[in-house]
Amino acid sequence: MSWAAAATAISLSSSFVSHEGFNGGLKSVPCRYKQRQVRRAGAAVVTAKFDLKPPPYAFDALEPHMTKQTFEYHWGKHHRAYVDNLNKQIVGTELDGLALEDVVRITYNKGDPFPAFNNAAQAWNHEFFWESMKPSGGGKPSGELLAQIEKDFGSFEAFVNEFKTAAATQFGSGWAWLVYKANRLDVENAVNLKPSEDDKKLVVVKSPNAVNPLVWDYYPFFPMNVWKHAYYLDYQNQRPDYISIFMDTLVSWDAVNARYEVVKALFAQREAKGKQELSKTV
């Protein structure tokens, strides 16, 4: 199963990383690309670009917790600017035509980012963010995800406290994430020849500015945006209030559960492939 196929099955197509990205990492990406082009009736040939995808609900659907004013400003100006600027940066380059996830991974450049990284990562982060919320959200996840959270954090309440702390203590702009930490060594996606069961677990991480866990070979399940533009119009400088309300009323555990089901299958495939590759070298 590919990330694209899995995403289509649960209607969250933009939220999942390509299967190739996990299996082969950056080394699987060719070094040369042809520009992706489309023809429009009565128009010249134009290069296809990343689109600003509308959120999966109305701009006022999250009120009063996230107001229409905040949403229009955040999505309509900030998110739009990331997408528009990214398109300008990559047009005519070898990045033109790649999946957004691959652009993020490549331009991170092992911590020495290329110019397009910030806009690519923020474009990905924000689309993932919108799809991680829903009207009348909050509560708890269910099924295996809840059981895994309780196993890895001790309790759901302990997870919530750790997540809130990460979001509150991220200095300046950035993100907090619930992620799956795989048995990998580094961001080059090298196979860990001595995997540990302790590696394969859910963890909370925070990241500065545009950085997201994809570049660390972690799989993110849901994010919290703690840039000021995410909450200042509604909460002023009270980030802790925004964090609590986000967790209590906005998280879409349906989306997070769906992502968890997909990632279990994909990492099982990845682990099986790693064992096959290892057996060939023995």
Long-range contacts (C-beta under 8 A, 24 or more apart in sequence): 1-262, 1-265, 1-266, 1-269, 3-262, 3-266, 6-262, 6-265, 6-266, 7-262, 10-258, 10-261, 10-262, 12-131, 12-255, 12-258, 12-259, 14-53, 14-100, 14-127, 14-128, 14-131, 15-127, 15-128, 15-131, 15-255, 15-259, 16-259, 16-262, 17-101, 17-214, 17-219, 18-99, 18-101, 18-102, 19-266, 19-269, 21-99, 21-101, 21-102, 21-105, 21-214, 22-189, 22-217, 22-219, 22-266, 22-267, 22-270, 23-270, 23-273, 24-189, 25-105, 25-188, 25-189, 25-190, 25-217, 26-105, 26-106, 26-188, 26-189, 27-188, 27-189, 29-98, 29-102, 29-106, 31-94, 32-94, 33-94, 33-95, 33-96, 33-97, 33-98, 34-97, 35-92, 35-96, 35-97, 36-96, 36-97, 47-91, 47-92, 47-96, 48-97, 49-87, 49-91, 50-83, 50-86, 50-87, 50-100, 50-123, 51-83, 52-79, 52-80, 52-83, 52-84, 53-127, 55-130, 55-131, 56-130, 56-131, 56-134, 57-134, 57-135, 61-135, 62-133, 62-135, 62-250, 65-234, 65-245, 65-246, 65-249, 65-250, 66-133, 66-234, 66-250, 67-233, 67-234, 69-233, 70-230, 70-231, 70-233, 70-234, 73-229, 73-233, 74-126, 74-229, 74-230, 75-126, 75-130, 78-122, 78-126, 78-227, 78-229, 79-122, 79-123, 79-126, 79-127, 82-118, 82-119, 82-122, 82-123, 82-126, 83-119, 83-123, 85-119, 86-116, 86-119, 86-120, 86-123, 89-115, 89-116, 89-119, 90-116, 100-124, 101-214, 104-212, 104-214, 104-215, 105-214, 105-215, 108-187, 108-211, 108-215, 110-187, 110-188, 111-187, 117-210, 118-209, 118-210, 119-210, 121-210, 121-211, 121-212, 121-215, 122-210, 124-212, 124-214, 125-175, 125-210, 125-212, 125-223, 125-225, 126-225, 128-220, 128-222, 128-223, 129-223, 129-224, 129-225, 131-252, 131-255, 132-222, 132-223, 132-251, 132-252, 132-255, 132-256, 133-246, 133-250, 133-251, 133-252, 134-250, 134-252, 134-254, 134-255, 136-249, 137-249, 137-250, 137-251, 137-252, 137-253, 138-247, 138-248, 138-249, 138-250, 138-251, 139-251, 139-253, 140-253, 141-253, 141-256, 141-257, 141-260, 142-253, 142-257, 143-257, 144-260, 144-261, 144-264, 145-253, 145-256, 145-257, 145-260, 148-202, 148-260, 149-202, 152-201, 152-202, 152-203, 153-202, 159-202, 159-204, 160-247, 162-204, 163-204, 163-224, 163-247, 164-240, 164-243, 164-244, 164-247, 166-204, 166-205, 166-206, 167-206, 167-224, 167-226, 167-239, 167-243, 168-239, 168-240, 168-243, 169-206, 170-206, 170-207, 170-208, 170-226, 171-208, 172-208, 172-209, 173-208, 173-209, 173-226, 173-227, 173-228, 174-206, 174-207, 174-208, 174-209, 174-211, 174-226, 174-227, 175-206, 175-207, 175-211, 175-212, 175-223, 175-224, 175-225, 175-226, 176-204, 176-205, 176-206, 176-223, 176-224, 176-226, 177-204, 177-205, 177-206, 177-207, 177-212, 177-213, 177-218, 177-220, 177-221, 177-222, 177-223, 177-224, 178-202, 178-203, 178-204, 178-220, 178-221, 178-222, 178-256, 179-203, 179-204, 179-205, 179-213, 179-218, 179-219, 179-220, 179-221, 180-218, 180-219, 180-221, 180-263, 180-267, 181-218, 182-217, 182-218, 182-219, 182-267, 182-270, 183-271, 184-217, 186-217, 187-215, 187-216, 187-217, 189-217, 191-274, 191-277, 191-278, 192-274, 193-278, 195-271, 200-267, 219-263, 219-267, 221-256, 221-259, 221-260, 221-263, 222-251, 222-252, 222-255, 222-256, 222-259
